[in-house]
Amino acid sequence: MPLILHLGGPRDGQVDDLPADALASSLLVYDGPRWLGVYQRVEPRRVVETPRGPAEVWAVHE
C-alpha cells in the first residue's frame, strides 16, 4: 500500500498507508468521524522520506 503524507487540514503531518485504488483520483476525501477533509495530490508529485518510508505528499484542498 502506498504511503501518503498529509499537509494541512485535520491530518497535517500524518502518514498513512492507503489502498492504491483510493488514490485513483486526484482528490482524497475523508468523511468519517475521525477523518474529515479533502486532500489533493501535490503537482508535480513529491515524495519525501518519513520514519515509515517514502511517502507521496498530498495537501489539504481548500
N, C-alpha and C positions, 0 to 999 in steps of 0.2 A: 504494500500500500504506500502511495506517495505521502511524504511529509509536507505539511503546509505551515508556514509561519504567518500569523495574523498580525497586521499592523493597524492600529487604531481600533476604535469601537470597543464593544464589550469583551472581546477576546484578545486585546492588544498584548503582543508578546508571547502568546500561547502557541505551542507547536502541537499539531495533531496529525495522526495518520488517518487518511480518508480513502474510501474505495475509489479506484480510478474512475468509475462511472459517475461519481459525484462531481468530478472535475471536467466533465464533457462540455459544459457551458462556460462562458467567461464570467458568470456570476455564481457565487456560492451563497446559498440562503440558509440561515439557521432560524428556525421558527419555534423551537421548543422552549420550555420554561427556563432552561439553563442557558441556552444558546440563542440569543436574539441578535440579528444583524445580517447585513448583506455585504459580502466581500467580493472584490473584483481582482482578477489576475493582473499583476503589475506588468506593463509593457514598456520596454522589452522585458521579457521574462528574466527574473533574477532568482538565483539560488544562493542561499547563504548557509554557512556551516553552523550547526546547532549542536548542543550536547547529545541529541538523539540522532544526529547525522545530517546530511544535506537536506534543506527544506526549501521549497518554492515559496516566494513571497506573494501574499495576497493582501491588498489594502482595503480598508473599510470603504464602501461605496456610499457616497453622500448625495 
